[in-house]
Structures are given as C-alpha cells and as structure tokens.
Amino acid sequence: MNKIFLTILFSAALFSASAQDVDDSAGSTTDTAWRHIYRASYPRINDLVHTKLAVSFDYDKQWMYGQEWVTLQPHFYPTDSLTLDAKGMTIKEIAIIKGKSKIPLKYSYDSMQLRIILDKTYKGGEKYTVYLDYISKPNEVKQHGSTAISEAKGLYFINPLGKTNEHREIWTQGETEANSVWFPTIDKPDQKTTQEISMTVPAKYVTLSNGLLVHQKKNADGTRTDDWKMDLPNSPYLFFMGVGDYAIVKDKYKNMDVDYYVEKEYAPVAKKIFGETPAMIGFFSKILNFPYAWPKYDQIVGREYVSGAMENTTATLHQDGAYQNARQLVDGNVWEDDISHELFHHWFGDLVTTESWSNLTLNESFANYSEYLWREFRHGKDNADELNYEDMQGYLMSGSSNKDLVRFYYKDKEDMFDAVSYNKGGRILNMLRNYVGDSAFFKSLNEYLNLYKFKPAEAQQLRLAFEDVTGQDLNWFWNQWYYGSGQPTLNINYDYDNGKERVIVDQTQKTGKIFKLPVAIDVYSKGANKKRYKVWVENASDTFYFNSSEKPSLVNFDADKVLLAIKKDNKSADEFEQQYQFAPNYMDRREALEYFSKNKMIPQLAWGLKDKYYGLRLLTLQNIDAQKLFSDPSVLSQIEQMATKEPHKKVQAKAIEILARLKDNKYQPLFEKYVTDSSYSVAGASLEGLAALQPAEAYNLAKKYSNDALGKLGEVISAIIIKNGSEADFDYLLNHFSNEPLSEDKIKDAFGFAKYLVTVKNPDNVRKGVDEIMKFRNQIPEQYRGYIDPPFKQVFAKISAAQQQNGNADLANYINGLLK
Ligand SMILES: [Zn+2]
C-alpha cells in the first residue's frame, strides 16, 4: 500500500513552526495498555489452501451476496474446529462438502468471527472444504460495535444509485484485515491461498480481479458472470474485485497482458500515465534476477479511494490522483512513484509476505525503495537521490525516532503504516546496499525471494539471506536498524596541522544510544583529485587522521551521502565551493547550494541555475526567490533566459513566477506568449505575471482561462477569483476545490477557499463549502491533524462569526462545532 499522507507531510509541517519538536507520543491519549501487548505472529492452526467465491451485488442495499467453498488443512496438529474472520455478515448456511453432498456444521458467530465445529478431527495436512452462504453488508459492519472496521469497510460502492455525476463503481480494499468483510477467511498475512472468483454484474460493466479472466457468460437477466482464476497462492488481504464502466487499455510485457482500467475520458492518456509499467516489470525482473511471478498485471483507478494505491496481486488499485490529463503530464507524471511502488510489491509483499504487521517493513521498505531504484534507472541518480533526501526528511519530521522498524508493540496495526516502515525502511535499504555493494545486495534479495516465495517471512530471514551471500555477521546492522529506533545526530569538525588532516565526529543524539556506522571519507587535493578512506564511526566521539602534505581542498564525510543521520557538517565557504564543483552527488551540490543561499553568496548560488539536474535548478530558483536575491543583475539575466529556454517546465514556470514578482511591463509579451503554454505550471506563472501588470483586468483574465485550469494555473485562477470575485463565483470555486485530488497543493487551496467563505453570504453555499473542506480534512490521517486543525479552526471561527453577524446562528454554531 502507498499512503498519500507521506507526501503531504511536508506541507502539513509548513503550518507548524516547531515541526522538529513534534513527539508522536505527546499526541497519543492516556491509553497506554498497548505498550504491554506483545504482537505475536498469528498462530497457524488451519491453513487456507483454496478459496472459491461466487458473488453478486445489490447496488440499492450496498450488499454482496456470496457463496464460498473454502478448502483448508490443519497446519500441523490435528483439529476438529475452524475459526474464520467474517465481519458484519449475515450467515445463511455453513456446511462441509462430502463428495456431492453438503453436511451442515454447527457454528457460533459474534459478527466478527465464525467458530465452526468440523464434522470430525482432521489431521495435519488433511484437506477439507467448507461451504458458506452469506450476505456481506459493508456499511452495516459498524452497527456490530467495532469502530475500527468503520474505516475499513473492505467492499466499497461508489455512487451506487447512479444519482451523482461520479463514476459508478465497486472496488475492494483488504489491507490490513478488511477483506473478511466480503468473504469469510483467515484474514492474516501469514496465510496464502489460490483462488477463483465468479462475479455476476450488470452486463454493461467490466470486472477485474486477481489472476486471469478464464470465462465469461451472459445471463438472461441482463447480467454477465465473469470467472477469475489465480493459480498461485497469495494472502487474503491481496484479494481484489473491481466493477465499473471502465475502458480497458491494453499493453504488454513480452507475451503477458498488462492492462489499464480507466474511465473512458482517460483512455487516450492511459499509456502516458501507466505506460512505463512494462519497462518497470522488465527492469525489476532483471535487477532481482527473478522474473515477475504472476500471470498478468493490471491496474485500475478507483474514485474516493483515500489511500494512495494498493498492490492487490495482479490487480493494483490506484487513487484518482493517478488521473492526469495531457496538460498535467507535460509537467511530469506525479504517479510514477506509486506505479513502481505497487509493482515492486509483487515481489516484496505479494510473493514473499510479511508474516505479521510487526514486520510490515518487509513489504513497505522494499516498495518504497523501488521508487528510488526505478528513478535511478530511468531518470538518473540525481533524481533518485532527491527522492532519498525527501523521504529521509519525511521520516525525520514525522517525530517517530522512538519507534523500532520492526515493532512488536503497537496500539493498532494500522499504525504500522508510517514513515518508519516506509521512509526509514527505504533509507536503511539504501545504506545496506551501499555497505555490501550492488552485486551482493541484489544477490541477497534474489536468495531471499527464492527461499521464501509464496511464503510469509520475517526480518531475520532477510538477514540470513544477506549473511549467506556476504559471508558476514550482520546482527549489528539488524539490531541497530531493524530492531532499534532513532538515528544518529553527527557533529563533524575538521582541522589540518603539520601534514595531518583531522576529522572529529561526535554523536550528539539525546538518547545517549551510540550508533555504529561504516563511513566513506573522500580527501580532495587540487580539484577533482581525491583519495577514499573507509572508517567506522562507533563511539561518542571518533577522531580520524589522514596524511596529507598540504591542507586538503575538501574533506567529504559520508562521501556517498547515504547515512540516515542528522548532520552538522562544519565546512568553510571555500570547502563548500569545492564540494559543489568537484564532489559528484546530488546531496554534495544541494548542501553547498543551501550554504550559499543561507550566506547570500550570490555568484556561487547562481551556479545552481546551470546545474545539470533540473531539481537543483528549481531548488536554486526557490532559494533565490525566498531570499529575494532575484534583483541582482547577473542573476536576473539568467532567470530571464530560463523563462524562455529552460527545458523542464516546472523550472521554467518558477523562473516566470519570479519575473512576475517584478511587475515590469517589459515582460508583458513573455507572459502573453506563455499564458497559453501546454504546461499548467508555465501558464499559471504567466497568468500571475499578467494579473500583476494589469490588476484591474485580473478577474477577467482569470475567467478567460478558467475553462481548462488544473495544477498551478487552477491555483492562480482560484486565488484571483477569491480576491476579486463575488458570491456568484461560488460554484466555480467549490468545483475546483472538490475536484482537486488529495495532494500537497490542496492544503494551501483549502485555506484560500476557507478565507473566501468568510465573505460568502448565502448560508447554503457556506455550509456546502465548509462541508467540502471537512471532507478533505477528514482524509488526512489523524496523526497529522495536529498540524492542520489549529489554522483551520481559526479560519472556521471567522466564517462562523460572519454567519453569526448575518443572523444565521444555527449555521454559526454548526461551523464552530466542526473541529471541537
Ligand atoms: Zn506499499
């Protein structure tokens, strides 16, 4: 699963000046009993073998009628009973299959689990098949008293009555243990089963499930039955069904089907969004030396799916943020990381599966790291290293330094889906790869996959594979990074005296825990000449000496820039100049540029405008903008060039945005030329420029371009309309806001829209507006609402006060009560 909150964390933190001080334990309530509940791996009494389902749907009631034939066997010890997870169902019949007959079984049911008495005692490995006839009622599960399930319905009907404009569809979401809302199973990740699913649906819709579509049959009543079959075992949480009026855009990897299920409007761009998938399958198969194991790979987009994406075996579900039109894609495909993430799960997660949620990082760290691997291969190491940096910041800012990567104590299994399991896990894999080397790293992964394919695994089994391949004891690494928490804070100082360069490294983390770190140090003389030393940092303070006949021009600690650490690297301006020019990595240049920016070293900072990597050109422009250094003539002339010649649209847009701030009429032709650019970013920045030059015309300009306005252009237009518009613009603004996918930008827009609502008089509109904002706010996971809620409360108070003044006391109270 990929969770969207991990990317919105950055902007969420913008609203909190003290993001670094956030401690997650402060937010948790007084309920600490969980700290003493050891989360053991799930006992395997009966093992799933095969699951056969026949289902049909009642759109009016939002029910699913199900029949199941589930084959099991005692794992080892004999047993005469079977417990199945079955959440909130109506059970009509349970029987054991004996040849062609069904013999009823006794059972009890508490709305969460079925306890079934078998017809006899079965020996270990002795197979039996239980038949169940039931109704799944996903929306009524909550009535049975479990609040946890209310947010994990398992089976989702979107616009079931077809009464709104939204795409009518059905999809399922299993992880962690929600698929047992729609079929009785042992809903644990250490179970694996083959499957057959027959779905009867209105004939006008298409279906998607795991494995292959083996048969279709038209029925007399206007329905069609599709039979899907998966011959390879996978865990119940990876089962999937999707139904809807989708276009199926066909693609291939070698002879294997790779299909994209999208709404018809997006069929023409589906290959622009998902078209790298076959290349990704080939790339991952190659580096792992392990071919893609499954019979096909399909991807589908679901509306109202609030997580990012889910790696259902061969049937990945994406959130509607994946939908991008041709103009959005000009600025880059924002969904590429999610596509690689879910695909890589088909090795790490779907093929070898975490045995318990405690070991979730065995799924998620690899999926997270696959985003790096793919970017490195397709877009270059600088691009990948930028992601490494952002993900590391995401982890450091999440305030989770007290959490072990593998955690046997947690409050809720959903809490495992955090910046530790994902971001930190990915960074740890990057360090491990750097330490053992590429060939050992990928060979170890290959061994792990071969040993545990179609089985569950825990983190020690990964260690054993690495030890077997490298011949080294790696307990120190696993104990420190997998079964330990936190990260080092390093203070690094340098001096040179009498033929010796000295590097002093102090570990200053407040926990007092001391980390053991293999570190590469490059000692430079005269430009790019360097000598590499490998050292171990392993004490509270370590001092390293390097012979050098003259003072080195640069000593580059953590020369590969892989350490998961907070570093204070006390280099001089001269040394940072050398580092920018001669050290090879993205982070080398980024650190130097940030130093130049902070110290307003304009000529050196301007080097970044010509950096070979667009991300650093963009960062440089952002720094120049933040520090207001753009009026410097040498910088300005470069920015002017970038405004027309820069190949990367987002960088070009930033250059134009800076020119827009100058309100200089000479740029009017430039803005007029680019306001119709295919890139929303470039067009938006240009419109900003035009609006600044002709403030009286701004509103008309905004209206002129509002027909096709997403991304930056949409933001600029909304901002202009909010500032200059009237109550009559409400529908446009509401529409724009509600159609914007859950993203970083949406947080900013939510506040702009909320401020506009202060001025709106029509109480119905105000109510619609605040409800839409609350709908968005409720999609933000609880642990991040601490950043979001206080500023929302402030602006809601203003909306409420305005309504009080308008005499709408009820509405005013309603708004005041929303964020109590
Ligand atoms: Zn994932």
Boltz pocket constraint, residues with backbone or C-beta under 6 A from the ligand:
constraints:
  - pocket:
      binder: B
      contacts: [[A, 1], [A, 2], [A, 309], [A, 341], [A, 345], [A, 363], [A, 364], [A, 367], [A, 368]]
      max_distance: 6.0
